[in-house]
Amino acid sequence: MTDTARNGHEVIGGYLRHLDGSPGVYRMLNAASEVLYVGKARNLKARVSNYARPSGHSARIARMIHETASMMFLSTRTEVEALLLEQNLIKQLKPRYNVLMRDDKSFPNILIAKHHVFPQIKKHRGAKKEKGSYYGPFASAGAVNRTLNQLQKVFLLRNCSDAMFESRTRPCLQFQIKRCAAPCVGRVREAEYAALVSDAERFLQGKSTSVQADLAKAMAEASEAMEFERAAALRDRIKALTAVQTAQGINPRGVAEADVVALHLEHGQACVQVFFIRANQSWGNRDFYPRTGSGAEAPEILEAFLTQFYDDKDPPRLILLSHPVENPDLVAEALSARAGRKVELAVPLRGEKAELVENAARNARESLALRMAETSTQAKLLAGLAEAFDLDGPPQRIEVYDNAHIQGSDPVGGMIVAGPEGFLKSQYRKFNIRSEAGANSDDFGMMREVLMRRFDRLLKEDPDRQGDTWPDLLLIDGGAGQVSAVAGILAEMGVEDVPVVGVAKGIDRDAGKEEFHRPGERPFALQRNDPVLYFVQRLRDEAHRWANGAHRAKRAKAVSATPLDDIPGVGAARKRALLAHFGSAKAVSRAALPDLMAVDGISEAMAETVYNYFHRD
């Protein structure tokens, strides 16, 4: 029975005779078999017996128990395993009463790539597969870009790709503006460049004082030797180093490595602010807005945030917290297992560490206040959008699509997402156009490919629409023809209940005179000063920006590539040898087999591989 009389603590109590005292994970489901809550327990029987009590619960837990119609259980060997399994299930199922971290975007690092004799310094995001030294995390792309910009002024390391490096015959602009030592054309010897790399790594490890002292000493020696140009260059590098340290703001003396995690909770909404401190330097901060599970308290929110946040990230040795978590020893054990070394959780009450936490808490408080004000405005805009487009209610997820190409070259489709909390940038997607539609500049064909791929994936991953990834509204750049085509594509896939609106430029293609098109209906316009019109313009412009950025990145990658990149067995060293011997990739493609065999490091078998690649016909 799953009627109301049997819901709640009576249903939960019926499971007690089948449980023992082992650790594990439990799921609470409602009458529609939707997962309401996922929890862990050191002792499943003891935890479930608490829920079986008819009273003594908080309002949130009482509501959850009342809605429970059935339960599911998974036993584990240890409580740590239960904790990890619990957080994986929460991220997968997104139950209403669980705390959920909604932004799981990876953080950028600085990578000094070591696969080349002249290492490259660059931004890196994602799995650390490339050989080299990684420094991070940085809170944002902006933070890492600012640091990279200043580091290039100080240490003159190259940021160009290997393909660009091999093809240079004269120094590039980076050398002219004193941000690269130009190793590509021999302006710096290998040993000198290696010393620059070593200095950069010392700085990123927190040894900036010794680096600055060495530069000051070198500047004094150059001045005494009357090498004034060299002394001036060293002076500029010292200024740039000082600028890096100033831009970092907080540079704690007594905290070498830590994440500072502070929570502010107000009116059922939460903001978690995370500051990254590495090598006694602040590498930026990021705010997060976890879903609070219909009213969870601070200890539960912080515990869930920590376990979900570090699920795919290496935790530091010390995590400073604004509030205690529910199970500090258990969380520390789980994070230590994740890192392969000891991880400590602390709630400091005095001293420099307490000041760091207070600063993060102040940021969390201010960020949440701003977000709550913006959310109120956003809610009004979504309500206005629903009224203007005759929707069933304010859309929770708007997807906007656009294509970008230049006469069919490097075609890319872009999708942006917006909702009650503004632009959801972690949900943005790029689509490299695979069909002939791109080469033929067929915008209808490109839109068809993008939508087919997007909704085919949705139908496979969430056919019952239980999650929050299905859109409530599609906006496309175009008029009646594009709208009719998109509606036909969706109908072909069996998706006929997602509203589609086309945004056409209107008279004279003037912003403010947009016309809106819906399938089978007459076009209409909004008043020029209508806030909903400005909102739609922002959505369209953001989709255009996103698609154009993806197209530019794809085009830049294609421009810097050479045919040698695709030859099996030809890595950086062999490519360098071939280009040095023949001068260009085109000359390599025309070379005879004996000429290829004459290149240092190219064996007879490799020469045949290269020759056959260019003479496959």
Secondary structure, DSSP 4 states (H G I P E B T S, - for coil): --SGGGSTHHHHHTTGGG--S--EEEEEE-TT--EEEEEEESSHHHHHHHHTSSS---HHHHHHHHH--EEEEEE-SSHHHHHHHHHHHHHHH--TTSEE--------EEEEE-SSSS-EEEEE-S---SSEEEE---SSHHHHHHHHHHHHHHH----S-HHHHHH-SS--HHHHTTS---GGGTSS-HHHHHHHHHHHHHHHTT-HHHHHHHHHHHHHHHHHTT-HHHHHHHHHHHHHHHHHHHHT----SS-SSEEEEEEEEETTEEEEEEEEEETTEEEEEEEE--EETTT--HHHHHHHHHHHHTTSS---SEEEESS--SSHHHHHHHHHHHHTS--EEE---SHHHHHHHHHHHHHHHHHHHHHHHHHHHHHHHHHHHHHHTT-SS--S-EEEEEEEEETTEEEEEEEEEEETTEE-GGG-EEEE--SHHHHTT-HHHHHHHHHHHHHHHHHHH-TT--SS-S-SEEEEES-HHHHHHHHHHHHHTT--SS-EEEEE--GGG-TT--EEE-TTS--B---TT-HHHHHHHHHHHHHHHHHHHHHHHHHHHHHH--GGGGSTT--HHHHHHHHHHHSSHHHHHH--HHHHHTSTT--HHHHHHHHHHHT--
